[in-house]
Amino acid sequence: MNSIYLESLESVRSAIAETGLPVRIDELEDASNRVLEYMVSEGYEEQECSERFSELWEVWLSTGEVSKEFKSIVFHLFKACPRVEFLGEHLFSLHNDLVDKDYLTHEQAMALIGSAERIVTLALHEKMCAYMITEHIGIEGLTFHSVQRMLRCVGLCPEFTKDDAVKVMKDDRAEVLRTFKDDDDNQALETLGNQLGKLDCPDSIVSTIKYLDRDVDHEPYMFMIHFELLPLEKYDRYPGKGVYEFSPRGEACNYLWHDEYRNPTQNPYLNNAKGFAALDMTWAENRKGKQGAKNGPVRLVELFAELGKLPYPSRRHAGCLIRRWLCRRLDRIQENRPEKLPLPAEKSRIRFLRHVSKGNTASLGVIDQRVCDFLAVLDQPEELRKKARGVGSSLNDTN
């Protein structure tokens, strides 16, 4: 290499370094070489390449406009960076989306882009969820949605689908008998405590689970524990934090409530956690009425906090053990459910409807509401008749 080339290469290296792009020190020389060679092949003199590179960068910063020329230069630059090569294609569109759709400042967007290699590494090798990655990189004002946006560019965005939930539930159920054998309910809790103790979990975890199950007796809380622990099988996450990352209104959550908890009513997760990004003390202090009875929300938050103190391998296995206990609990509940009453004969149905139509049933509206609901369902096309109804509906019966 002649002295002019070496001098030009050093200038290009400095220009790239000044951008703050995520180019490793050991990749910087190769990236500089690729940029210089490409620009020379496009007709630039070696000595003017660094100045032109900086000029194009400043134009983009000041106007938001990026030329095809500069896109090609950046594409060749990131060919030298295999861990973040996706930025060669997505750098400018990603930046625009972070600013225009996630409302980040340019500085925040560039800080996120500058952390691209660390973000990809944490997702790929550490199996961290987007919320955990957001906390880990520590950029002020950043939400996990922006981390998700970056990870989608490289096909690594953490997701927990219905198929994932079905698989985890199947695997958990297969281990229930081996874990609890022929334990009765009290012995099962003792077994759970002994197993968790091997992971250095505090005794308070089992006592809290027992309290929520037997004293608070609010089924949505047990369901919320179950759903918060399911994604732990795939991802490093803190139960109760970043609750919207895995879609509590999505198919996986609905599957757990409708198919496993066998409840036809609306998935209660959002009714209990709506408007809060985390199940923390701020959330607990806002719970009123039945849902806040006997300090249930506070104890739920304390449970998640204790699990969050464990390292991921221990937290993952603890979550697995608790899920097995929850599966056992579900089976016991469903074993004890009364059989459905047989459908009355046609004459009995007609007599019932005539009696209700005569006047007030003195049932605080419960019977009247069920009859109105029944008739309204029959008025719908058959494919629309599956709906939440009956006791447990989100409507007040007296309406």
C-alpha positions in Angstrom: 0.0 0.0 0.0 1.3 3.5 -0.9 1.5 6.3 1.6 -1.5 8.2 0.1 -3.7 5.1 0.5 -2.6 4.5 4.1 -3.2 8.2 4.9 -6.6 8.1 3.3 -7.4 4.8 5.1 -6.6 6.5 8.5 -8.8 9.4 7.6 -11.7 7.1 6.7 -11.2 5.2 10.0 -11.4 8.4 12.0 -14.6 9.5 10.1 -16.3 6.1 10.8 -15.3 6.2 14.5 -16.8 9.7 14.9 -20.3 8.5 13.8 -20.7 6.3 16.9 -21.8 3.4 14.7 -21.4 -0.1 16.4 -18.1 -1.1 14.7 -15.8 -3.1 16.9 -12.2 -1.9 17.2 -10.9 -5.2 15.7 -13.3 -4.7 12.7 -12.7 -1.0 12.2 -9.7 -1.4 9.8 -11.6 -3.9 7.6 -14.6 -1.6 7.6 -12.5 1.3 6.6 -10.8 -0.7 3.8 -14.2 -1.7 2.4 -15.5 1.9 2.5 -12.4 3.3 0.8 -12.2 0.6 -1.8 -15.9 1.0 -2.7 -15.7 4.7 -2.9 -12.6 4.6 -5.1 -14.5 2.1 -7.4 -17.2 4.7 -7.7 -14.8 7.3 -9.0 -13.6 9.1 -5.9 -10.0 10.0 -5.3 -8.5 8.3 -2.3 -7.8 11.6 -0.5 -11.4 12.9 -0.7 -13.2 9.7 0.5 -13.1 10.6 4.2 -14.4 14.1 3.6 -17.2 12.9 1.4 -18.2 10.2 3.9 -18.4 12.9 6.7 -20.3 15.2 4.4 -22.9 12.6 3.6 -23.3 11.7 7.3 -23.8 15.4 8.2 -26.4 15.8 5.4 -28.4 12.9 6.8 -28.1 14.2 10.4 -29.3 17.7 9.4 -32.0 16.9 6.8 -33.0 13.3 7.5 -32.4 12.6 3.8 -30.1 9.7 2.8 -28.9 9.2 -0.7 -28.6 5.9 -2.5 -24.9 6.6 -2.6 -24.6 6.8 1.2 -26.8 3.7 1.7 -24.4 1.8 -0.5 -21.4 3.0 1.4 -23.0 2.0 4.7 -23.9 -1.3 3.3 -20.3 -2.1 2.4 -19.2 -0.7 5.8 -21.2 -3.2 7.8 -20.1 -6.1 5.6 -17.0 -6.1 7.9 -19.3 -6.4 11.0 -20.9 -9.9 10.9 -22.6 -9.5 14.3 -24.5 -6.4 13.2 -24.4 -6.8 9.5 -28.2 -6.3 9.4 -27.6 -2.6 10.0 -26.1 -2.3 6.5 -29.6 -2.7 5.2 -31.7 -1.4 8.1 -29.7 1.5 9.7 -31.6 4.4 8.2 -35.1 2.9 8.2 -34.6 1.7 11.8 -33.5 5.1 12.9 -36.5 6.7 11.3 -38.9 4.3 12.9 -37.3 4.8 16.3 -37.8 8.5 16.0 -41.1 8.7 14.2 -42.9 5.7 15.7 -41.3 5.2 19.1 -40.8 9.0 19.7 -37.1 8.7 20.6 -34.8 11.6 20.2 -32.0 11.3 17.7 -29.5 10.8 20.5 -31.6 8.0 22.1 -32.0 6.3 18.7 -28.2 6.4 18.0 -27.5 5.2 21.5 -29.7 2.2 20.9 -28.2 1.6 17.5 -24.7 1.9 19.0 -25.7 -0.9 21.4 -26.8 -3.2 18.6 -24.1 -5.8 19.1 -24.8 -6.1 22.8 -28.5 -6.2 22.2 -28.2 -9.0 19.7 -25.8 -10.9 21.9 -28.1 -10.7 24.9 -31.1 -11.9 22.9 -29.2 -14.7 21.0 -26.9 -16.1 23.7 -28.4 -14.9 27.0 -32.0 -15.5 25.9 -33.1 -12.2 27.5 -36.5 -10.8 26.8 -36.7 -7.3 25.4 -37.7 -5.8 28.7 -34.6 -7.3 30.4 -32.4 -6.1 27.6 -33.8 -2.6 27.9 -32.9 -2.6 31.6 -29.5 -4.0 31.0 -28.4 -1.4 28.4 -29.7 1.4 30.6 -30.6 4.1 28.0 -32.8 6.7 29.7 -36.3 7.0 28.3 -36.1 3.7 26.3 -38.9 1.2 26.3 -38.8 -2.5 25.4 -40.8 -1.7 22.2 -37.8 -0.1 20.6 -35.6 -3.1 21.5 -38.2 -5.3 19.9 -38.1 -3.1 16.8 -34.4 -3.6 16.4 -34.5 -7.4 17.1 -37.2 -7.8 14.5 -34.7 -6.6 11.9 -32.5 -9.6 12.6 -35.3 -12.1 13.4 -34.6 -12.4 17.1 -37.6 -10.6 18.6 -38.7 -12.7 21.7 -42.2 -14.1 21.2 -44.3 -16.5 23.2 -47.0 -18.0 21.0 -49.9 -20.3 21.7 -47.9 -23.2 20.4 -45.2 -22.4 23.0 -47.8 -22.3 25.7 -49.3 -25.6 24.7 -45.8 -27.2 24.7 -44.8 -25.9 28.1 -48.1 -27.0 29.6 -47.7 -30.5 28.1 -44.2 -30.8 29.4 -45.2 -29.5 32.9 -48.2 -31.9 33.1 -45.9 -34.8 32.2 -43.8 -34.1 35.3 -46.6 -33.5 37.8 -46.9 -37.2 39.0 -43.1 -37.6 39.2 -42.8 -34.4 41.2 -45.7 -34.8 43.6 -46.4 -38.6 43.4 -49.4 -39.4 45.7 -49.1 -36.2 47.8 -52.3 -34.7 49.3 -52.7 -30.9 49.0 -50.7 -30.1 52.1 -48.0 -32.5 51.2 -47.8 -31.1 47.7 -47.1 -27.7 49.1 -44.4 -29.2 51.4 -42.8 -31.0 48.4 -42.8 -27.7 46.4 -41.1 -26.0 49.4 -38.5 -28.7 49.6 -37.7 -28.5 45.9 -37.5 -24.7 45.9 -35.3 -24.9 49.0 -32.7 -26.7 46.9 -32.5 -23.6 44.8 -32.0 -21.4 47.8 -35.5 -19.9 47.4 -36.9 -18.4 50.6 -39.8 -20.1 52.4 -41.9 -17.1 51.8 -42.5 -18.1 48.2 -44.5 -21.2 49.2 -46.3 -19.5 52.1 -47.3 -16.7 49.7 -48.6 -19.2 47.1 -50.6 -21.0 49.8 -52.0 -17.7 51.1 -53.1 -16.5 47.6 -54.7 -19.9 46.9 -56.5 -20.5 50.2 -57.0 -17.2 51.8 -57.3 -14.6 49.0 -59.1 -17.1 46.8 -59.2 -14.9 43.7 -58.6 -17.2 40.7 -57.3 -14.5 38.3 -54.3 -14.1 40.6 -53.4 -17.8 40.3 -53.9 -17.5 36.6 -51.7 -14.4 36.3 -48.9 -16.2 38.2 -49.2 -19.1 35.8 -49.0 -16.9 32.7 -46.1 -14.9 34.1 -44.1 -18.0 34.6 -44.8 -19.7 31.2 -42.3 -17.6 29.1 -39.5 -18.3 31.7 -39.1 -21.6 29.9 -37.8 -19.7 26.8 -36.6 -16.4 28.0 -34.7 -14.7 30.9 -37.3 -12.3 32.4 -38.6 -11.0 35.6 -42.1 -12.2 36.3 -44.4 -9.3 36.8 -42.3 -6.8 34.9 -42.9 -5.7 31.3 -46.2 -7.5 31.4 -47.3 -6.4 27.9 -44.2 -7.8 26.2 -45.9 -11.3 25.8 -49.4 -10.0 25.0 -51.7 -10.7 27.9 -54.6 -10.3 25.5 -53.0 -12.6 22.9 -53.6 -16.2 21.9 -51.2 -17.8 24.4 -52.9 -16.1 27.4 -56.4 -16.8 26.1 -55.5 -20.5 25.6 -54.3 -20.8 29.2 -57.5 -19.2 30.5 -60.1 -20.9 28.2 -58.5 -24.3 27.5 -56.5 -25.0 30.7 -58.5 -23.1 33.3 -61.6 -24.0 31.4 -63.2 -20.7 32.0 -65.5 -19.3 29.2 -65.4 -15.7 30.4 -63.1 -13.0 29.2 -59.4 -13.5 29.9 -59.2 -11.6 33.3 -55.5 -10.5 33.0 -56.2 -7.1 31.5 -59.1 -6.4 33.9 -56.7 -6.9 36.8 -53.6 -5.2 35.3 -55.0 -2.8 32.8 -53.0 0.5 32.6 -49.9 -0.8 34.4 -46.6 -1.8 32.7 -45.6 -3.9 35.8 -47.3 -5.8 38.6 -45.5 -3.8 41.3 -46.4 -1.9 44.4 -47.9 1.0 42.4 -50.2 -1.5 40.8 -51.0 -3.2 44.1 -51.9 0.0 45.9 -54.4 0.7 43.1 -56.3 -2.5 43.6 -59.7 -2.0 45.3 -62.6 -4.1 46.4 -62.6 -7.9 46.0 -59.4 -8.0 44.0 -57.6 -6.2 46.8 -59.1 -8.2 49.6 -56.7 -9.6 52.3 -53.7 -7.8 50.7 -53.7 -10.2 47.8 -52.1 -7.8 45.3 -49.2 -7.0 47.7 -48.5 -10.7 48.3 -48.5 -11.3 44.5 -46.0 -8.5 44.0 -43.9 -9.9 46.8 -43.9 -13.4 45.2 -42.6 -11.9 41.9 -40.0 -9.9 43.7 -38.6 -13.0 45.4 -38.4 -14.9 42.1 -36.7 -11.9 40.5 -33.8 -12.1 43.0 -32.8 -15.5 41.6 -30.3 -16.0 38.8 -32.0 -17.0 35.6 -31.2 -20.8 35.8 -32.6 -21.0 39.3 -35.5 -18.7 38.4 -36.3 -20.8 35.4 -36.4 -24.1 37.4 -38.3 -22.5 40.2 -40.9 -21.3 37.7 -41.1 -24.8 36.3 -41.7 -26.3 39.8 -44.4 -23.7 40.6 -46.1 -24.3 37.2 -46.2 -28.1 37.9 -47.9 -27.3 41.3 -50.4 -25.1 39.5 -51.1 -27.8 36.9 -51.7 -30.2 39.8 -54.0 -27.7 41.4 -55.9 -27.2 38.2 -56.5 -31.0 37.8 -57.7 -31.2 41.4 -60.2 -28.3 40.8 -61.5 -29.9 37.6 -61.9 -33.3 39.2 -64.2 -31.7 41.8 -66.3 -29.7 39.4 -69.9 -31.0 39.3 -71.1 -32.5 36.1 -73.2 -30.3 33.8 -76.9 -30.5 34.3 -78.7 -32.3 31.4 -80.6 -30.1 29.0 -84.3 -29.8 30.0 -86.9 -31.3 27.7 -88.6 -28.9 25.2 -91.8 -28.7 27.3 -89.8 -27.7 30.4 -88.0 -25.0 28.4 -91.2 -23.5 27.1 -92.8 -23.6 30.6 -89.7 -21.9 32.0 -89.6 -19.1 29.4 -93.4 -18.4 29.9 -92.9 -18.2 33.7 -90.0 -15.7 33.4 -91.9 -13.6 30.8 -94.8 -13.1 33.2 -92.9 -10.8 35.6 -90.1 -10.2 38.0 -88.4 -13.4 39.0 -87.2 -12.0 42.4 -83.6 -13.2 41.6 -82.0 -9.8 41.5 -82.0 -10.0 37.7 -79.9 -13.1 37.5 -82.5 -15.4 35.8 -83.9 -12.5 33.7 -80.4 -11.7 32.5 -79.6 -15.3 31.5 -82.8 -15.6 29.6 -82.2 -12.3 27.7 -78.6 -13.5 27.0 -79.9 -16.9 25.7 -82.4 -15.3 23.4 -79.9 -12.8 22.1 -77.5 -15.6 21.3 -80.1 -17.4 19.3 -80.7 -14.3 17.3 -77.1 -14.4 16.0 -75.7 -16.4 13.1 -74.5 -19.8 14.4 -70.8 -18.9 13.9 -71.1 -15.9 16.2 -72.9 -17.7 19.0 -69.8 -18.7 21.0 -69.5 -15.9 23.6 -68.8 -15.4 27.3 -72.1 -15.6 29.2 -73.6 -16.8 32.5 -72.3 -16.1 36.0 -68.8 -14.7 35.7 -69.7 -12.4 32.8 -68.2 -8.9 32.8 -71.8 -7.5 32.8 -73.5 -6.9 36.2 -76.4 -9.3 36.5 -78.6 -6.6 37.8 -78.2 -4.7 34.5 
